[in-house]
Amino acid sequence: LSQLDNVQEKLVASLGNNQKLLEETKSKIDSNLSTIQTNFSTVEKRLEKLTSK
C-alpha cells in the first residue's frame, strides 16, 4: 500500500510539473505569435514603401 502511495505522489508531482510546463509553453506561444504578427506588419509596410517608389 505504501508503494501505491509513493507512485501516486510521484504521479501527482509529475502532473503538476507537466501542467506548469504546458502553461509556460502556451504563454510563450502567445508571445511569439504577437511578435510574428508585428514582424509581418513591419515587412508589409516596408514592401509598400518599396513598391510605391
N, C-alpha and C positions, 0 to 999 in steps of 0.2 A: 504493500500500500504506500509506503514511503517512496518507493521508486516511482510510482504513478504521480505522486505529489511533486517530486523533483522534475519529472518530464513535463508536467503541467506548468510548473513555474518557468521552466525554460521556454516553453511554447508561448506563454503569455509575454515574457520578456522579448522574445524574438518578434512576435506580432507587434508589440509596441514599437520596437526599433523599425520594423518594416513600415508601420504607419507614419512614423516621423520622417523616414526617407521619402515616402510617397508624397507627403505634404511639401517637403523641401523641393522635390522634383517638380511638382505642379507649380510651385511659386517661381522656380527658375524658368520653366517653360513660358509662363505668363510674361515674365520679364523679357525673355528672349524674343517672344512674339512682338512685344511692344517695340523693342529695338529694331527688329526686322522691318516692321511697318514704317518706322521713322526713316530707316535707310532707304526703303523703296520710294518713299515720298521725296527724299533728297535727290535720289537718282532721277526720278521723273522730272523734278524741277530743273535739274542740270541739263537733261535731254531737251526739255522745252527751250531753254536758253540757247542751246547749240543749234537746234533746228530753226529757230527764229532769226538767225543771223543770215 
